[in-house]
């Protein structure tokens, strides 16, 4: 069995015996997306107060909480801490957590650039 082709950035790293390189198929934003069972999120950039706001909404389209802050890490840490402290079950899908991080970063960049055209995917 031949050794898998190493990406150049791992050429001097030690690899496990079962190391492999996995080609990732394209992700379809509609077909592949999985929602969490209890909530969805809305993200807005508030240029008046220079902050990012995240609304946690239920599937009756009622906003339950709004978390606001200047940086993505402040917001997602506050959300996950709140969820844990109150024994909530908001984020079960890792995909949803990754989506939150991606959208918060986009919002942070829009805020820094003064780009009022930010929209949540």
C-alpha positions as CSV (number, residue, x, y, z in Angstrom):
1,X,0.0,0.0,0.0
2,X,1.5,3.4,-1.0
3,X,1.8,6.3,1.4
4,X,-0.8,9.1,0.8
5,X,0.4,12.2,-0.8
6,X,1.4,14.7,1.9
7,X,0.3,18.3,1.5
8,X,3.4,20.5,1.4
9,X,2.6,22.1,4.8
10,X,2.8,18.8,6.6
11,X,6.0,17.6,4.9
12,X,8.1,17.8,8.1
13,X,5.4,16.7,10.5
14,X,4.9,13.3,12.0
15,X,1.8,11.5,10.7
16,X,-0.3,8.8,12.3
17,X,-0.2,5.3,10.8
18,X,-3.8,5.8,9.5
19,X,-3.2,9.3,8.1
20,X,-5.2,10.2,5.1
21,X,-6.1,13.3,3.0
22,X,-9.8,13.7,2.4
23,X,-11.1,15.6,-0.6
24,X,-14.2,17.5,0.6
25,X,-17.3,17.5,-1.7
26,X,-19.0,20.9,-2.4
27,X,-21.5,21.8,0.3
28,X,-25.0,22.7,-0.9
29,X,-26.3,25.6,1.3
30,X,-29.9,24.3,0.9
31,X,-29.7,20.5,0.6
32,X,-27.0,19.9,3.1
33,X,-27.9,22.4,5.8
34,X,-29.3,21.0,9.1
35,X,-31.2,23.1,11.6
36,X,-31.2,22.6,15.3
37,X,-34.5,21.3,16.7
38,X,-35.2,24.2,19.1
39,X,-33.9,27.5,17.7
40,X,-32.6,29.5,14.8
41,X,-30.5,32.6,14.9
42,X,-30.7,36.1,13.4
43,X,-27.6,38.2,13.2
44,X,-27.6,42.0,12.7
45,X,-24.9,44.7,12.6
46,X,-25.9,47.8,14.6
47,X,-23.9,50.7,13.3
48,X,-25.5,53.2,15.7
49,X,-24.0,51.4,18.7
50,X,-21.1,49.8,16.8
51,X,-22.0,46.2,17.8
52,X,-23.1,42.9,16.5
53,X,-26.4,41.5,17.8
54,X,-27.6,37.8,17.7
55,X,-31.2,36.9,18.3
56,X,-32.1,33.4,19.5
57,X,-35.5,32.6,18.0
58,X,-37.8,29.7,18.4
59,X,-39.7,28.1,15.5
60,X,-42.8,30.1,16.4
61,X,-40.7,33.0,15.2
62,X,-40.5,34.6,18.6
63,X,-37.2,36.1,19.7
64,X,-36.2,34.7,23.1
65,X,-32.9,36.3,23.8
66,X,-30.6,38.9,22.1
67,X,-26.8,38.8,22.8
68,X,-24.8,41.8,21.7
69,X,-21.1,42.6,21.7
70,X,-18.2,44.0,19.7
71,X,-16.4,40.8,18.8
72,X,-17.6,37.3,17.6
73,X,-15.8,35.5,20.5
74,X,-17.5,37.7,23.1
75,X,-20.9,36.8,21.7
76,X,-20.5,33.1,21.0
77,X,-18.9,32.6,24.4
78,X,-21.7,34.4,26.1
79,X,-24.3,32.4,24.2
80,X,-22.7,29.0,25.0
81,X,-22.2,30.0,28.6
82,X,-25.8,31.1,28.9
83,X,-27.0,27.9,27.3
84,X,-24.9,25.8,29.7
85,X,-25.8,27.8,32.8
86,X,-29.5,27.5,32.1
87,X,-29.5,23.9,31.0
88,X,-30.7,24.7,27.5
89,X,-30.4,22.6,24.4
90,X,-30.0,25.3,21.7
91,X,-27.0,24.1,19.7
92,X,-26.8,20.4,18.9
93,X,-25.6,20.5,15.3
94,X,-22.0,21.2,14.9
95,X,-22.8,22.6,11.5
96,X,-25.0,25.2,13.2
97,X,-22.2,26.2,15.6
98,X,-19.8,26.6,12.6
99,X,-22.5,28.7,10.8
100,X,-22.8,31.0,13.8
101,X,-19.0,31.5,13.8
102,X,-18.9,32.2,10.1
103,X,-21.7,34.7,10.1
104,X,-20.3,36.5,13.2
105,X,-17.0,36.9,11.4
106,X,-18.7,38.3,8.4
107,X,-20.6,40.7,10.6
108,X,-17.4,41.8,12.4
109,X,-15.8,42.5,9.1
110,X,-18.8,44.5,7.9
111,X,-18.8,46.5,11.2
112,X,-15.1,47.2,10.9
113,X,-15.4,48.4,7.3
114,X,-18.6,50.3,7.8
115,X,-20.3,48.1,5.2
116,X,-24.0,48.5,5.8
117,X,-24.7,45.9,3.1
118,X,-24.1,42.9,5.4
119,X,-26.7,40.2,5.1
120,X,-27.0,36.9,6.8
121,X,-26.9,33.8,4.5
